[in-house]
């Protein structure tokens, strides 16, 4: 057995390499550290890659996939659409969006929850003429707070639960984190909403016209009325949601002639083509509500991409584009009929003619339907500057009830002990594929592979920390340093150290290192390990001081216009508040004699 000194030397070497120049990604550092541990004899070669089959790794991957399924089904979009009107004042604006992301993060990956709300936050901020910097940091912090409430809310909780199972034969359950995580989330939410956002530097809170993300604006597009649509037989004046969704019907084409100036008394017929003007987000809600099918300029000879590869891609016509002065037929010829026009936006001038009649101009924004593997090359040929890509889900029926039911059933199976939680989630993923909510390509696209590699590599290293006696050595040293202090104070120190570590390294890695240390400290003090594990779980999720502590913080840095030093202004007071409420809450929910 290797000595603790060798183990400490190895860990220090890997940590040093991790920070040299800041050029190494954490997943690469973790894998290199694993290889060092194998070469030093700390990890058996046949155990080196056992982490890839660890339940914690499988659960994290499954949660990422489930997050994508819930997004596809429109679950979070539905909730977000119902609170979009609650943005009249800055406090209401922050509270409404932060509340949604906090609740969503409890049941799905917090990065996924933030990614869903990010476009809504940016668009509502622009609407209300507010700086994105006002909204985005509270949104990121709210996603971290929400993850503390359940087992699946954040990877540290899953890791801590799996370490408890290994040590004591029983993991933490789905809602064992709730008695601690819920009060922290509520207090943290109140602080962010009422006080925290005011601590953001004033320069980030100033609205600037050019600060908004480049947007395609309002598209001209077309929608077909299928037999199943509730609009068939109704008049245009009877369509619900036109004002709510900011969708304008500017014409109708179909069996009857196209009328540019249509009246509210026009009766919609099956197979009619509605000529619409709307932005892409409002368009999706409108099509979903009325069961319409998005049309394009595709002809019967259009080469339809596979469902796994099809996307919407938005691009601006450059000044040197061969598209200028040309029409839809040029796109068909140049791309071999593999790209179809779905929408067109032209700034400064209304567009009324049908898509197939358009002549393109420099500055036009085109929304195109095609194969994701070829669209980059096609955009280059057409002289388009790419803006963004969207999954093709405008024509997919929203399956909110079905997706929510599958997710609830999976959680129920796990809680009841019928199957383990990883198995329940994998079954849920299979159900999402069978019901068409997820495509097989998305299963792999939506997994955050660097996080998976990080976890899989760090689990054997974390085990080596315990088996070599290093964890116990560090725990005994901490107990000696804190001799004479009360257990609540020691618990507070463990929480604070974990918080600080999480601010500079990945939160999953923090949990893997600190959880065994917490157990060793509890054993040395002859008390229950559960309060110490809860302190580690909370601390590992509190990466509020830097933009590098968590992906959510990094994700909002650019759109929010934040600097590195902005985070601690709201993050430090928030961590102090969380520390003050966490320790008494942990000791109440998980007694030392438990």
N, C-alpha and C positions, 0 to 999 in steps of 0.2 A: 504493500500500500504506500502510495506517495505521501510525503509529509505535507502538512499544511503550508509550510514555507514554500515548497515547490509550487503548490496551487496558487498561493498569493502572488508569487513571481510571475506565473503564467498570466493570471488575470491582469496584473499591472502592465505586462508587456502588451497584451491585446488592447487594453484601455489606451495606452500611449499611442499605439498605431492608429486607433480609432480617431484620435484628435489631431494627428500630424497633418497640418495643412487643411484639415476639414474636407479632405478629398474622398474619403472612404464612406460608402453607404453602410448603414448599420447591419444590413443582412450579410454583406460581404465580411464585415468585421466579425460577426457572430460565427460565420462558417470558418474563417481563418482561426478564430479562437478555439473552435471545436477541433480543428486539425492539430493545433498546438497541444491541446489537452490529450489527444490520442498519442501524439509523438512522445509526450512526457509520461505516458503510462497512466494518466488520470482517468481516461475513458477507454474501455475495452473496444478494440476495433469492430467487433461484431455488434456493439451497442451504439456505434457512432451515429447511425442514421435512424435509430429507433424513434427519434422525435417526430419523424414524418408520419408515423402511424399513431402518434399519441392522441388520445381523445380531445385534448385541448386544441390541438392543431386542426383536427377534423371539424370541431365545433366552430372555430373561428372562420374557417373556409365556408362552412355551410351557412353561417349567419350572413356573410358577405353576399352569397348567392341569393339567399332569401330576401335580403334588402333590395336587390335588383328586381326580384319578382314582385314585391310589394309596390315598387315604383312603377313597373310596367302595368300593373293592375289598376293604378290610379288611387291607391289607398291614401297616401299622403297628399296627393294633389287635391283629392276631395276635401280633406280637412283644411288644407291651405286655402282653397277657394272660398270656404265658408268664413274665414277670418280676414280675408283681404280688405274688407271694408273697415276693419278696426285699426286704421292707420292715421287717423285724423291728427293726433298729437304725437310728438316724439315718444312720450312715455307709453302711450297705447300702441304705437308702431312697434317699439322694441318688445313690449310685453306680449303682444299677439304672436309675433314670429318666434320669439324665444320660447314661449310656452309650447308651441307646436313642435319645435325641434327638440325640446327637453323631453316631452312625452314620447316622441317618435324614437329618440335615442335609447329609451329604456327597452325597446323591443326590436331594434334593428341596429346594425353597425352605425356608430355615431358619425363616421365620415360619410356614409351613405345618406343619413338623415340630413346632414348639413348640405350635401350636394343637391338634395332635392329642394331645399328651401333657399339656396343661394340665388337662383335666377329670380325667384319671387321677391326676395329682399332687394335685389338690384333694381328690378322693374318698379316696385312700389316706392323705393327711394327716389327714383327719377320722377315718378308721377307726383310725389309730394315735394319735389325740389329739395330733397335732403341729401346730405353727403352719405355715400355708402359706408364711410368710416363710422358713422353714428350707429349703424345697424349690425355690421358684420362681426365685430369683436364680441358684443353680447351674444350674437348667434352662435359663434364658435364655442364660447364658454358655456352656453346653455347646453350644447350637445355633449360636452364633457360631464356636466352635472347629471344629465339624464341617464348616462351610461352607468352611473353608480347604483341605480335602483334595482337592477335585476342581474341574474347570472349572465345573461347573454348580451347585456348592454355594452360591455367593453371587454377586450381580451384580458386585462388584469384580473377581473372577477372570475373568468373561466380558469385561468392559470392557478389562482389561489385556491379555488374549489378543487381542482385536480390534485394539487399538492396536499391538501387536507385529506383527500381520499387515500392517497398513497401512504400518508403517515398514520392515519387513524381509521382507515377502512370505510369512511363515509364522507362524501363531498358535501359542500354547501348546496342547498336546493335552489330552485329557480327564484324564489322570493325571500330567501334568507337574508339577502342584502337590503331588502326594502326597509326594515325598521331603522336602519342606519342611513341608507341612501336617500330615502324620501325626505326626512327632515333636512338633510344637507341640501338637497335639490330645491326644496321650498325656500329655505333661508337664502341660498345662493341666488335663486331666481329673483327674490325680493330685493336683494342687494344690487344685482345687475340692473334691474328695472328702475329702481328709485334713486340709486346713488352711483353705481359703478360707471355708467356711460358718461356721467359728468366729469369723470377723472381722465377721460381720453383727451389728449392735447387738443386745444381749440382749433389748431390749424387743420386737423383731420375732420372736424365737424362742419367746416365751411363748404357749402354747396358750390360746385363749379360746373358750368355747362359742359366743359370738355372732359370732366372726370368720369362721365358715364361710359359704360362699355359700348363699343361700336355695335349698333343694332341695325337690323335689316329694315326696321320700320314696318309699314303696312303693306301686305302682299295682296296682289290680285291673284285669286285662285278659283278653282271650280270644284263643285261637289255634286255628285250624282244622287238622285232620290231613288233608293231601291224600293222594292215592294214592301219590305218590312218596316220602312220608315213611317213614323207617326205623322209626318208632314204631308204625306200623300192625301190629297183631297182637301187640305186646308188652304186658306188664302194666305198671302204674304203678310197681311195684317194680323193674322192669328199666330204667327211664329213667336214663341216665347224666347226671351233672352237676348234679343238683338241689341238692346240698349245696355244690358248687363255685361255682355261679352264684347261690346264695341265691334260687332260684326255688321257689315252693311251688305245687303243684297242689291247689286246694281244692275242685274239682268238675269234673264232665264233663257236657256237654249234647250231644245229638245225636239219633240215631235211637232210642236208649234214653232213658229218663227221666233227668232231672237228679238226681244224688245229691249232697247236700251233704257227707255223711260217707262218703267213698269209701275203699276198701281198697286195699292194695298189690297184691292179686290181680286187680284190675279189668283186663280186657283191652281195650286201646284199639282202636277200629275206625275205618276210613276214614270221613271226614266228621264225626267227633266234634269237638266244641268243648271244648278244655281251658280251664277257668277258672283263671287264674294270678294269683299275687301276686308281684311282683318290681319292682325299680327298672329304669329304662329301659335302662341300660347292660347289666345282667345279662340282661335280657329279650332284647336283640339277640343276645347270644352264644348264648343258649339256642335261639332260633328258628333261627339259622344252623346250629347243630350238628345239629339234628334235622329240618331241612327243613320247618318249620311256617310257616303263613301267618297273619299278624296279622289278627284280625277286628275289626270295628267295628259300630256301631249303624246303619250305612248300610243303607237298604232298596233294592229294585230301582229306586225313583224317585230315588235319590241322584244328584246331578249331579256326576259324577267330574271333578276338575280335570285339566288336561293334565299329562303327566309332567314337563314343564319347570317347572310352577308349584306342584306339590303339596308340602306341608310338613306336619310335625307342629308344633303350637303348644301350649304349656303355659300355663295361666292359673289364677289363684286367684279363686274366687267371692267378690266383695266383699260387705260387709254390706248394701248397698243394691241388690244384683243382683236383677233380675226372675226369675232362675233359682231362687231360694230357694223350696223347697216344690214345685218343678216337677220333671218328669222329662225323658227323652230326647225325647219328642214335641214339647216346647216348643222345644228347640233346632232341631228339624227345621222347625217352622213359622216361627220367627223368622228363620232364615237361608235360607229358600226351599229347604231340603234340599241345601244346598251345604256343610254342616259336619256331620261325624260324630264321635261320641264313640268314642275308642279305649281310653282308660284313665282311672281315677279313683283318687285318693289321698285318704284321710281320716285326718288326724292324731289320735291318741289313741283310735281305735276301729277294730277290724277290720272290713273290708268283705267280705261273703260272697255276697251276691246278685248275679245277673247284671247287666250294665251297663244293659240295657233296663228293669230293675226298680228302678233307683236313684232316690231322691228327693234332690235336691241341697240342701246346707246351706252356710252361710257358712263360708269357710275351706277348702272342698273344692278340690283341685287337679285340673283336668281336662286330659287330653291329647286334643286334637282334630285331626282330619284335614280339610284343606281347601285352598283356593286362596290362595297367598301374597299375591296382589294385593288380596284382599278381607278377609283375616282381621283386620286392624286395625280396620276398620269394624264387623265382626261382633262382635269382642270388646267394643267400646264398647256395642253394642246389648244384649249379654248381661250386661253388668256384670262383666266379667272383668278382672283385673289381669294383664297379660302377664308371663310369666316368661322363657321362651326359646323359640326355634324350632329344630327339628331337620329336616334333610333326610329325606324319606321313603325310607329305605333298609333298614328293618327286614324288608321282604319280599323284598329283592333278594338273589339268591344271591351269596355271596361268591365273587369271581373272583380270588383271590390269585395263583394260578399264571398265569392268563391275563394279568393286569395286569403282573405281574413280567416275564413273557416278552416282552410288547410293549415294555416299557421297556428290557430288556436288548438286544433286537433293535435298537432305535433307537440305543442307545449303540454297539453293535457296528458298525452301518452308518456311524456318524460316525467311529469310530476307524479303520475300514478304509479310509476315504476314498471309499467308494462314493457317498455324498452328504455335503453339509455338515451339521454338527450342527443348525443351525436347521431345515433341511429334514427331517432325521431326526425331530426332535421334533414338527414339525407333522404328519408322517405318523403318528406315535404318537398324537397327539390325534385324528386322523381315525379310527384304529383303535379308540380308546376309545369314540368316539361310535357307530361301527358295531356294536360288541359290547355296547352298552348300559351300559357302565361310567360313561360321562358323558352327561348330557343336553345338548342344544344351549344351553339357558339357562345352565348352569353354566360353559360355556366363557367367557362374558363376565362372569358374577358373580364368578368366582374370580381374575380379573386385578386386580392392584393398580394401578389406573389412575394415581394420583398418581406412583408410581415410574416407570411407562412414560413419562408426560409429562416427568418430571424428566430421564430419560435422553435422550429424543428432543430436548429443548431444549438440554441441556448438550453433546451431541456436537458440533454446529456451533460452539458457543462454545469448546469444548476445542480443536477444530481451528484456530480463529482464534488461540488462544494460541500455537500453534506457527508458523502461517504469518506472523504479524506479527513474530515474533522475540522475543516477550515471554518465552516459556519459556526460550529460550537466554540472554536477558539475566539472568533470575533465577538460572539455573544458573551462569552465569559469576560472578555476584556471590557465590553460595554457595561456589564453588570458591575465590574470593579470600579470603573470610572464613575458610575452613578450610585455607588454604595451610599446608603443613608437616605436616598431619595425615595419618595413614595412611588408606588406602581403607576398611578395616573400620570405622574411626571415622566417616568420612563416610557410609558406608552405615548405620551406627547412627543418625546424626543424621537422615538421610532417613526412616528407619523411625519414629523418635520423633515427628518433625514430622507425618508422615502419621497416626500414632495420635492425636495431639492434635487434628488437624483433623477426624478422623472422630468424635471425641467431641462435636463441636458442630455439624457439618453432616452431611448424608446420606452414607453410605459410598460410594454410587455416584458422587456428585458429587466426593467426595474422590479417588477413583481416576481420574476423568476429568481432574482438574486436576494431580494429582501424577505420573501415569504419563509424560506428555510431559516433565515436569521431570526425572524419573529418567533418561530416555533422553538428554536434553540434558547432564546431569551426567556420564553415562558417556562420551558423545562428547568432552566437554571433558577428561576424564581419560584418554581413549584406551584404554578397557577395554570389555569386553562389557556390553551393556545389560541382559542377562537377570537378573543379581543385583539390579540396581536396580529392575527391574520386579517381581521377587518381593518385595522389601522393601516396595514400594508395596502389592502385593496383601495381604500380611500386615498391614501397618499399617492399611489401610482397613477390615479386618475386626475390628480390636481396639477396638471402641467400648465399653469396659468402665467408663468413669469417670462417665457420666451416663445418666439415663433417656431422654434425647432423642437420643442418638447412634445408636440403632438401634431399629427397631420392636419387636424382641423385648424389649428393656429396658423400653420403654413398656408393652408388653402385660402384664407381670407386676407393674407398680408398684401398681396398685389392689388386685388380689387378694392380693398379698404384704404389703400395708400398709407399703410402703417410702416413705421420704422421699428427696428429691433427693440429700441428702448421704450416703445409705447406700451408694451404688454404688461410690464411690471406695475405701471401706474394704476391699472385696475386689478391686475392679477395679485399683487402683494396684499392689498387690503382684503381681497376675496379669500386668499389662503389663510389669512389671520382669522377671519370670520369662520371659515370652515373648521379650522383647528379648534377654535373655542367651542363650537357646537359638537364636533365629532367625538372628542374624548368622553364627555359625559353621556352622550347618546350611545356610544359603543359599550361603555360599562353598564348602562341600563339594559340594553338589549342582549348583551352577552356577558353575564357575570363572570368574575375571575374564578369562582369556584365551580363553574359549569362543567 
